[in-house]
Amino acid sequence: MNATPRRLPRMCSQWSPGASSALMSIAGAALSGCRPGPDVTVAGSYFPSWMLALVIGVLGTTLFWQLFTRIGIDPYLGPRPLVYAGLILIITLTLWLGVFRG
C-alpha cells in the first residue's frame, strides 16, 4: 500500500485577484437593472411612489372612517384597529401597484 495522501482538486479559481474583481464589477453593472425606481415629483422633490401611495391610503382610510361613522356601521366593525389598518394596506397597495406600477 502506498501511504502518500491523495491531492484534492483546487476549488478556487486560478484567476488573479484583479481579474476576479473586474469580472465581478462588470457582472454587477450588467445585472443591476435598466430602470430606476418609480419616483413621483412633489413640489420639485422626488419621492418614492410607495410613500405617496401610503399618504393617500391614510387619507382615504380617514374618509372611509367618516363615511362609516356617518352611515352608522362603525360600531359594528370587528376590531377597529385591524379593520382600519387593513383598509390602509388595501388602498396603499392598490394605488402603488395599479397606478404607480410599483
C-alpha positions in Angstrom: 0.0 0.0 0.0 1.1 3.5 -0.8 0.9 5.8 2.2 1.0 9.1 0.3 -2.2 11.1 0.6 -4.2 12.0 -2.5 -4.4 15.6 -3.5 -7.8 17.1 -3.6 -8.6 19.3 -6.6 -8.5 23.0 -6.1 -11.9 24.5 -5.9 -10.9 28.2 -6.1 -10.2 29.8 -9.5 -6.8 30.3 -11.0 -7.6 34.0 -11.8 -5.7 36.8 -10.3 -7.5 39.0 -7.7 -7.6 41.9 -10.1 -9.2 40.0 -12.9 -11.7 38.5 -10.4 -12.8 41.8 -9.1 -13.0 43.3 -12.6 -15.3 40.4 -13.6 -17.5 41.0 -10.5 -17.8 44.7 -11.3 -18.8 44.0 -14.8 -21.4 41.4 -13.7 -22.8 43.8 -11.1 -23.2 46.6 -13.6 -24.8 44.3 -16.1 -27.2 42.7 -13.6 -28.2 45.8 -11.8 -31.2 46.6 -14.0 -32.1 49.2 -16.5 -34.8 51.1 -14.9 -34.6 53.3 -11.7 -37.2 53.0 -9.0 -40.6 54.7 -9.6 -40.3 58.3 -8.3 -43.0 60.9 -8.1 -42.3 64.7 -8.3 -43.9 66.6 -5.5 -43.1 70.3 -5.3 -39.9 69.9 -7.1 -38.6 67.0 -5.0 -38.5 63.3 -5.9 -40.3 60.9 -3.5 -40.7 57.1 -3.8 -44.1 56.2 -5.2 -44.9 54.0 -2.2 -44.6 57.0 0.1 -47.2 58.9 -1.8 -49.4 55.9 -2.0 -49.2 55.4 1.8 -50.2 59.1 2.4 -53.2 58.7 0.0 -54.0 55.4 1.8 -54.1 57.0 5.2 -56.2 60.0 3.9 -58.6 57.5 2.1 -59.0 55.5 5.3 -59.8 58.7 7.2 -62.5 59.4 4.6 -63.9 55.9 4.9 -63.9 56.2 8.7 -66.0 59.4 8.4 -68.3 57.6 6.0 -68.7 54.6 8.2 -69.4 56.8 11.2 -72.0 58.8 9.3 -73.9 55.8 8.0 -73.7 54.1 11.4 -71.7 50.9 10.7 -68.5 51.9 12.6 -69.6 50.4 15.9 -70.4 47.1 14.2 -66.9 46.7 12.6 -64.7 44.0 14.1 -61.6 45.0 15.9 -61.3 48.6 14.6 -57.5 48.9 14.6 -57.3 45.7 12.5 -60.1 46.9 10.1 -58.6 50.3 9.5 -55.0 49.0 9.2 -56.2 46.5 6.7 -58.0 49.3 4.8 -54.9 51.4 4.8 -53.0 48.4 3.3 -55.6 47.7 0.7 -55.8 51.3 -0.5 -52.0 51.7 -0.4 -51.1 48.5 -2.3 -53.8 49.0 -4.9 -52.6 52.5 -5.6 -49.0 51.5 -5.6 -49.4 48.5 -7.9 -52.2 49.8 -10.1 -51.5 53.5 -10.6 -47.8 53.9 -9.9 -46.8 50.4 -11.3 -44.6 49.7 -8.2 
